[in-house]
Amino acid sequence: MTHDLAADRAAVRAFFGERAARWDTRFPDDGPAFAAAVDDIGLRPGDAVLDAGCGTGRALPALRAVVGPGGTVLGADLTPAMLEEVARAGRRDAADALFLADVSQLPLRDGCLDAVFGAGLISHLPGPESGLRELARVVRPQGSLALFHPVGRAALAARQGKQITSDDIRAEPRLRALLATTGWRLLSYVDEDERYLALAEREAR
Ligand SMILES: C[S@@+](CC[C@H](N)C(=O)[O-])C[C@H]1O[C@@H](n2cnc3c(N)ncnc32)[C@H](O)[C@@H]1O
């Protein structure tokens, strides 16, 4: 499938730009779920990690806590208004750098990261293959990818007044196949009411 990249990016910015200022007030109790998911990645002090589609930076303090002051925490998002909220929420100091970028085109060197954390990201990518392939490019072999949401697919669909469908990209069979073609191997998959977490490992090059 081909995409009009500029139109796709504009649509994401319009959608999330309009929601940015209210983002943190909608689900103020998600902090512990983010921290628990970050703990499950297996990051170590000194590691370098990217929060892909970081939004208002809800994961940044937990990522900093696990990699420590000697580690590197980066945040990337396509929506300027979301990045502006990071500072307003008092999370700017948790990151070494924040950049305005599409995760399918990152200004990072090959293999420079130990892990990528992406919360609520994958279903918003118009071209998930190119996004996941680019994330694989910037992560070292055996590095980690965590695709997270503080609620599972069924609970999220119910919240949005929708039904989950079998062609949902976050469904295990689809996600496993997609990861396998983009440089990742799915290691574990949890889709429960209070957590969606898929953990994958970067394949050797
Ligand atoms: C559902 S929000 C989640 C934000 C944050 N991770 C959280 O959990 O609070 C999705 C975020 O992904 C960003 N996003 C969507 N597509 C993107 C892309 N291609 N590259 C970078 N960021 C993207 C949006 O701007 C938005 O901030």
The ligand as an SDF file (V2000), in Angstrom:
LIG
                    3D

 27 29  0  0  0  0  0  0  0  0999 V2000
   -1.5890    7.4700   21.7090 C   0  0  0  0  0  0  0  0  0  0  0  0
   -0.3590    8.7030   21.7820 S   0  0  0  0  0  0  0  0  0  0  0  0
    0.7080    8.0350   23.0410 C   0  0  0  0  0  0  0  0  0  0  0  0
    1.6260    9.0580   23.6400 C   0  0  0  0  0  0  0  0  0  0  0  0
    2.4960    8.5100   24.7720 C   0  0  0  0  0  0  0  0  0  0  0  0
    3.3620    7.4550   24.3110 N   0  0  0  0  0  0  0  0  0  0  0  0
    1.6180    8.0250   25.9120 C   0  0  0  0  0  0  0  0  0  0  0  0
    1.4490    6.8130   26.0510 O   0  0  0  0  0  0  0  0  0  0  0  0
    1.1150    8.8490   26.6500 O   0  0  0  0  0  0  0  0  0  0  0  0
    0.5740    8.4000   20.3020 C   0  0  0  0  0  0  0  0  0  0  0  0
    1.7090    9.3690   20.1010 C   0  0  0  0  0  0  0  0  0  0  0  0
    2.4550    8.9340   18.9680 O   0  0  0  0  0  0  0  0  0  0  0  0
    2.7950   10.0420   18.1810 C   0  0  0  0  0  0  0  0  0  0  0  0
    3.0140    9.5510   16.8180 N   0  0  0  0  0  0  0  0  0  0  0  0
    2.0980    9.0280   15.9720 C   0  0  0  0  0  0  0  0  0  0  0  0
    2.6920    8.6500   14.8270 N   0  0  0  0  0  0  0  0  0  0  0  0
    4.0050    8.9440   14.9600 C   0  0  0  0  0  0  0  0  0  0  0  0
    5.1300    8.7890   14.1260 C   0  0  0  0  0  0  0  0  0  0  0  0
    5.0290    8.2680   12.9030 N   0  0  0  0  0  0  0  0  0  0  0  0
    6.3430    9.1880   14.5760 N   0  0  0  0  0  0  0  0  0  0  0  0
    6.4670    9.7390   15.8260 C   0  0  0  0  0  0  0  0  0  0  0  0
    5.4290    9.9080   16.6630 N   0  0  0  0  0  0  0  0  0  0  0  0
    4.2100    9.5140   16.2340 C   0  0  0  0  0  0  0  0  0  0  0  0
    1.6460   10.9950   18.3330 C   0  0  0  0  0  0  0  0  0  0  0  0
    2.0110   12.3330   18.0410 O   0  0  0  0  0  0  0  0  0  0  0  0
    1.2820   10.7920   19.8030 C   0  0  0  0  0  0  0  0  0  0  0  0
    1.9790   11.6860   20.6350 O   0  0  0  0  0  0  0  0  0  0  0  0
  1  2  1  0
  2  3  1  0
  2 10  1  0
  3  4  1  0
  4  5  1  0
  5  6  1  0
  5  7  1  0
  7  8  2  0
  7  9  1  0
 10 11  1  0
 11 12  1  0
 11 26  1  0
 12 13  1  0
 13 14  1  0
 13 24  1  0
 14 15  1  0
 14 23  1  0
 15 16  2  0
 16 17  1  0
 17 18  1  0
 17 23  2  0
 18 19  1  0
 18 20  2  0
 20 21  1  0
 21 22  2  0
 22 23  1  0
 24 25  1  0
 24 26  1  0
 26 27  1  0
M  CHG  2   2   1   9  -1
M  END
$$$$
